[in-house]
Amino acid sequence: MHSRWFRFADLSAGTFHDMLHLRQSVLVVEQASPFPDLDGRDPVARHLALYDGDAPMPVGYARIFGPDAETGATSFGRLAVAPAWRGKALGRRLVAECLERLAQEWPQHDVLISAQLYLESFYGGFGFRRVSEIYDDVGIDHIDMRLSR
C-alpha cells in the first residue's frame, strides 16, 4: 500500500477520473446521497490517493485545503475507502496523512472539518472536538469539528 499526493494541475484526466469514480461510488451511490460531489473546489485542493501496489485504481481518497479566508482554518474532506478495503484502518491512514500534510504546510492553523455525526468519536480520536450543533447536509446529519493547533 502506498500513498501519493497530487495538485490538481498535475492530475491526468485518467487519474482524476479514477478518483472521482471512487468518490461517486462511496459518497453518492453507497450513501444514497444525490448531491453535487463536483463542488468546484477540486482545482484548489490537494488530492491524496492510496494505491495497492501497481493497481491503477485508488482504494482510498481524501482532499485537503489551505487556510479558509473566513475561518483561517485548514480543512480536509471527501474521505472515501473502497468497500473491499474497509476494516484495514485505511480511513485512519487517510486522516493521519491529511493531518500530517496540513501540519507541514500550515502549522499555525487549526483544522476545521464537516463530519458525519456517526464519525464524531472517530475524529475525536485524532483530537477533534465538536464546535457546532447537528445540521443536515444533503440528507445526512453532520457536525463541525475543530482540531486546535
Secondary structure, 3 states (H helix, E strand, C coil): CEEEEEEHHHCCHHHHHHHHHHHHHHHHHHCCCCCCCCCCCHHHCEEEEEECCCCCCCCEEEEEECCCCCCCCEEEEEEEECHHHCCCCHHHHHHHHHHHHHHHHCCCCCEEEEEEHHHHHHHHCCCCEECCCCEEECCEEEEEEEECC
